[in-house]
Each structure stands twice: as C-alpha cells, then as structure tokens.
Amino acid sequence: MTLSHYAIAFLCALGLANTTFAGPRDALLERYAMTAKAAEPAFAGFSANRGEALHRTEHAKGKADTPACTSCHGPNVRAAGRTRSGKPIEPMAISVSPERYLDTAKVEKWFKRNCDEVLGRECTPREKGDWLAYMTSQ
C-alpha cells in the first residue's frame, strides 16, 4: 500500500473522505439534506419517487402555461425539451447530460425561476433534493 492509499484510508476512517472529495452535486445534495433535516426533523433522505412525482404533477398555483415541469422539459427526462418560446432545453437526466447540476449558482437560479413558475413558490430543500435524486437516477 502506498502512502496515498494510507491517507485515503485514514480519511475514510475519520468519515471525511465523502465530504472532502465530494463533487459539487454531492455537496449540494448534502446542503439540501442538512437544511431539510433542520426544517423537518423526521426527514429521512431524498426520494427519486417523490422527485418524479414533483416533476410530473400539474400544480395549480404557478403560471397557467407551465403547470408542471413536463410543460417545458417533457415527460422523458432523457430527451430534450422546449421552452414556451421554442428554445431547446438539453435533457435533464444525468445519464444523458452528465455535466448538469455541477454549478451550484446555476442550479439555484433555475430552481428559483422554475419553482416560481410551476409551483408559484420557492421549492423546499426536500423538494430540490428529491428532484435531483430523480434526475440522478435517470
């Protein structure tokens, strides 16, 4: 075993490897999890199933022409979508667009805009994490 292997093993033993070497997407999910747990003490983790339901459900309090995420992103998250003005949107699934959700500021910008338009409010940290869990599972 080399010195670097010992260092990695040591960090793992301390429980630091995941947070020290986590990518931006993992760090974002960790932040959402901590915030969700603070807001909902019973929070037990994100759910791709809840994320899919959020993505597909039509909501009544947002804009009339965007009642669901599928209004623009389409029902197949592995396929491209279109904005209401016809501008193409790259696929949302990480399996097709692996560079998605790596820029935290960009992720937050789009959650703010899209949640306001679809839900008529900001998404909760749990909703954001559930939705990202769905996209990472696709």
HUSULSUL-V809250 format. One record per residue. N is the residue number from 1. SS is DSSP state (@ for helix, = for strand, . for the rest). Layout:
n->(N & N)
ss->(SS & SS)
This chain:
n->(1 & 2 & 3 & 4 & 5 & 6 & 7 & 8 & 9 & 10 & 11 & 12 & 13 & 14 & 15 & 16 & 17 & 18 & 19 & 20 & 21 & 22 & 23 & 24 & 25 & 26 & 27 & 28 & 29 & 30 & 31 & 32 & 33 & 34 & 35 & 36 & 37 & 38 & 39 & 40 & 41 & 42 & 43 & 44 & 45 & 46 & 47 & 48 & 49 & 50 & 51 & 52 & 53 & 54 & 55 & 56 & 57 & 58 & 59 & 60 & 61 & 62 & 63 & 64 & 65 & 66 & 67 & 68 & 69 & 70 & 71 & 72 & 73 & 74 & 75 & 76 & 77 & 78 & 79 & 80 & 81 & 82 & 83 & 84 & 85 & 86 & 87 & 88 & 89 & 90 & 91 & 92 & 93 & 94 & 95 & 96 & 97 & 98 & 99 & 100 & 101 & 102 & 103 & 104 & 105 & 106 & 107 & 108 & 109 & 110 & 111 & 112 & 113 & 114 & 115 & 116 & 117 & 118 & 119 & 120 & 121 & 122 & 123 & 124 & 125 & 126 & 127 & 128 & 129 & 130 & 131 & 132 & 133 & 134 & 135 & 136 & 137 & 138)
ss->(. & . & @ & @ & @ & @ & @ & @ & @ & @ & @ & @ & @ & @ & . & . & @ & @ & @ & @ & @ & . & . & @ & @ & @ & @ & @ & @ & @ & @ & @ & @ & @ & @ & @ & @ & @ & @ & . & . & . & . & . & . & . & . & @ & @ & @ & @ & @ & @ & @ & @ & @ & . & . & . & . & . & . & . & . & . & . & . & . & . & @ & @ & @ & @ & . & . & . & . & . & . & . & = & = & . & . & . & . & . & = & = & . & . & . & . & . & . & . & . & . & . & . & . & . & . & @ & @ & @ & @ & @ & @ & @ & @ & @ & @ & @ & @ & @ & @ & @ & @ & . & . & . & . & . & @ & @ & @ & @ & @ & @ & @ & @ & @ & @ & @ & @ & . & .)
